[in-house]
Amino acid sequence: MSQGPGLIRALDTRRLAVSIFNIVVGAGIFVLPATVAGLAGPSAPFAYVACTVVMFFVALSFAAAGSRVPAAGGAYVYVGDGLGPWAGSVTGVLQWLSDTLAHASVAVAFASAVALYVPAAATGIGRIALLVVVLGGLAAINIRGIRQSSRLLDAITVAKLTPLLLFVLIGVGALPSGVAAPAMPSAEVLGRTTLVLLFAFAGVESALALSGEVEHPARAIPRAVVAALGGISVLYLLVHLVASAALGDDLAATSAAPLAAAGARLGGTWLQQTMMAGTAISMFGYLSALSTATPRLLYSMGARGLVPSALARIHPAFSTPSVAILVQATLVVLVASTGTFAVLVPMASVATLTVYLAVCASVVPLQRRYRDARYFTVPTVVPIAGIVVVVWMLANATSSELAIEAAVIVIASLVFMVARSRRARISEGCGAGVDGDPSPPGRSEHR
């Protein structure tokens, strides 16, 4: 699959895994243990294990698709190649909207966290200025090159992991010996808790928009997905066990900042403050990773004619989608500044689940089409299990969430039809690849 002229494949397995880690592990990990404890109590570890198993069905489906269609845009091009241009277009719009809403939401939360240390950031103008500086600065680094963005993410990952690893190491040393194993929760409690936890594992779909800049994607994408989610699963479980040991029955009641509260009990004020700072660092890492990934999706949609082709322009000196980067940063600042996105935020989770459903469904035709041994292949039962899990989760969505998504799908379908009509008028008879891409999948790009 052609990822467009000019993009450089400069991401190895480690760098892609770092990007996945920074998007998946946001600020949520600093409040997650209290939420899970409130749902499952002492039986929470079983929910983490169940969630890991369930999420790997989806993750392995992404890995199988990504190894075969390593183009910028991720799920958008996977689904477009596997299920057709319309399905790919709807998936791309849902993915972009979900990413943009999440990006704006975390940007607002980050500004609130900074305001604790810089009161001026709490005001309307101060908050907008902070958003412009932070998101504009990330855009500038991103335009300079994917390697520069990766180096920043490396530094943020170290800064993000340090407080979490300190928390775990100190906590493990303080754990009492001879703790009785928790009882298995009921199927209802396990299912409800797993449903909540699954959203804490979301993010691989966003990071894989970088597929067009991954070296040796047939190997690197599956390895990065498995390594990142494996490490994240272990980290989540260890953090929860330490927080539970430190706070006991009080964990569920400390929903505002459970890790800070547990840190205070384990190490005193310094560890409490460290965990609070870790929350802001973690949010910044999320903003940085998404600032890198989402413009690649916007670029890919421009390259395939779904949105204005200007978004597909590549910077002549830095080989990055500079126009898409600037446009996406501007949109996030505007959306975060107005706050009008709040009504759509609940729909973002439903949109993400729909993207998962589409990718799992695309794996079967993709594996039939691309059978070479160099591709990462999963048993057919894996994407089917992923589909079953996602449908079960979608069944728990509210009618208003589903109604908003249905409206988005209708709008995305209209955009697709208009774009297809425009392309037909401009270049009738042009060969089409994924979603109107004039370059069909090329075997050399799959290596």
HELIX and SHEET records of a PDB file:
HELIX    1   1 THR A   13  VAL A   24  1                                  12    
HELIX    2   2 ALA A   27  PHE A   30  5                                   4    
HELIX    3   3 LEU A   32  ALA A   40  1                                   9    
HELIX    4   4 GLY A   41  SER A   43  5                                   3    
HELIX    5   5 ALA A   44  ARG A   68  1                                  25    
HELIX    6   6 ALA A   75  LEU A   83  1                                   9    
HELIX    7   7 PRO A   85  ALA A  115  1                                  31    
HELIX    8   8 PRO A  119  ALA A  122  5                                   4    
HELIX    9   9 GLY A  124  ARG A  144  1                                  21    
HELIX   10  10 ILE A  146  ALA A  174  1                                  29    
HELIX   11  11 ALA A  187  LEU A  198  1                                  12    
HELIX   12  12 PHE A  199  PHE A  201  5                                   3    
HELIX   13  13 VAL A  204  ALA A  207  1                                   4    
HELIX   14  14 LEU A  208  GLU A  213  5                                   6    
HELIX   15  15 PRO A  217  LEU A  247  1                                  31    
HELIX   16  16 GLY A  248  ALA A  253  5                                   6    
HELIX   17  17 PRO A  258  GLY A  267  1                                  10    
HELIX   18  18 THR A  269  ALA A  303  1                                  35    
HELIX   19  19 SER A  309  ALA A  312  5                                   4    
HELIX   20  20 SER A  322  THR A  338  1                                  17    
HELIX   21  21 THR A  340  LEU A  344  5                                   5    
HELIX   22  22 VAL A  345  ARG A  369  1                                  25    
HELIX   23  23 VAL A  381  LEU A  394  1                                  14    
HELIX   24  24 SER A  399  ILE A  426  1                                  28    
HELIX   25  25 VAL A  434  GLY A  436  5                                   3    
HELIX   26  26 ARG A  443  HIS A  446  5                                   4    
END                                                                             
